[in-house]
């Protein structure tokens, strides 16, 4: 298995501490951060890093297949270092994005399914992303009325 450094070098991309740090932030979290979140996480250890550097780095990492870009409809793109096809669930209350790993994504990854979809729609399928939407348990608790009303029966 190639290391990140070897992969970057094989693609003629310069290995820099900032690029490695951006990838490390994504690899070490399950939070699916956006660029601004990555930038804020790195700024204390890399005071000279710019927001533009983080944007360029996530774009490059996405292009070479090390990360995936998520657009859950909240106005900012999120990023995931797990580049394998898998579903996500988005909380419409707090914006949290969580991986859904315990369900088979195999049928949607199946080349025959892609060919069937392409034949039906006229599209050439290049990727699959699946999103679920709802409220996380924290937001459900926060939004539910307290059981403080007296019993009227």
N, C-alpha and C positions, 0 to 999 in steps of 0.2 A: 504494500500500500504506500502510495506517495504521500510525503508530508506536504503541508500547505506551501512551504518554502520551495520544495522541488516542483510542485505543480505551477507555481507562479513563474519560476525560472524557465520551466519547459515552454511556457507561453510567452516568454520574453517580457515578463512584467517584473519590474524592479521590486525587490523585497525591502520594505521599509518598516521601521518600528510602528509607525502609525497604522499601516495596513494590517500588520499582524495584530495590533491591539484592537482594531475594529472587528476583525474576525474572531478574536478571543472573546470579546464581549458577547457576540452573537452565539458563539459555541457554548458559552458558560451559562446561558440563560434560557428559560422556557417562556419568557415574558413577551416575545415577539415585538421588540422595541421598534419605534420609528427612528429616523435619522437624528432628530433632536434629542431623543432619550439616550441614544448611543453617544452623541456629542457631550451631553451633560455628565455621563458616566466617565468619559475619558478625560475631560478637561482638567480635573485635579492632578492627574498623573502626567498629562501631556498639555501643559499650559499654552504651548505654541500651536496646537492643532486648531484647524479652522473647520467651520461647518461645511465649507466647500470640499475640504479633504474627505470628510466623512461621506458626503453625498457621492463624490467620485469613487470612493472605495467600495461602497455598497453596490454601486452600479457595476463596477468591474467584477466584484465577487459574484454578482448575479449573472453577468454575461458568461463567466467561465463555469457556472454551474455549482458553485460552492454553497450558495444560499438561494433561498427562494423569496420572492416578493409577494406579499399578501395585500390585497385590496379588499378590506372587509366593509368598505363604504363609510368609514368614519372621517374621511377627509385627509387622511395621511396614510402613506404606504407603510406597512410593517415588514419586518424581515425575520427570517427563520433560517438557522444554520442547518436544520434538518431538511436537506434538499430532496429527500425521497418523497414521492407522492403520499400524502396523508391529509385527512380532513381536519378542519379547525372549527371551533365554536367561539362566537363573539358575544360578549355581554353588552346588550344595548343600554345598560345602566351605567357601568363604570368603564367600559371600553376594553376590558381584559380579553385577551385572545388565548385560547387553550388548545393544545393538540388533542386530537381524538385518535388514539393509537389502538384501541381494543377492538376495532371493527375492520373487517376485510375491505380493503380498497382494491383487491385483486381484479374484480370484474371491470372496474373503470380503467385499470391499467392494462387490461388485455388488448392486444393489438387487433384482434378480430372485432372487439367492441368499438374501437376507434374507427376501423374500416366501415362498420355498419353505420356509425354516426356520420361518417364522411359521406357515405352513399346516400343517406337520408337527407342530409342538409346541404351537401355540396361544399362543405368546409374541408380543408386539410387540417386534421387535428394535430396539435403539437404539444399540448399539455392539458392536464386536468387539475382543477382545484375545486374543492368542495367545502362550503361554509355552512354552518348552522348558526342560527341567531336565537337569542333568548336572554334570560336574566340569570346571573350566577346566584348561588345560595346567599351570599352576603347582600346583594342588592334586593333579592326577594324578601329577606328578613327586614331590611331597612325600609322597604316600601309597603310592607304589610301592616295593617292597622293593629295597634296594641290591643291586647285583650284586657282592657282596663274598664270597659263598660260594665255596669252592674247587671247581673242576671235578672231579667224581667219576667221570668216564668214563675 
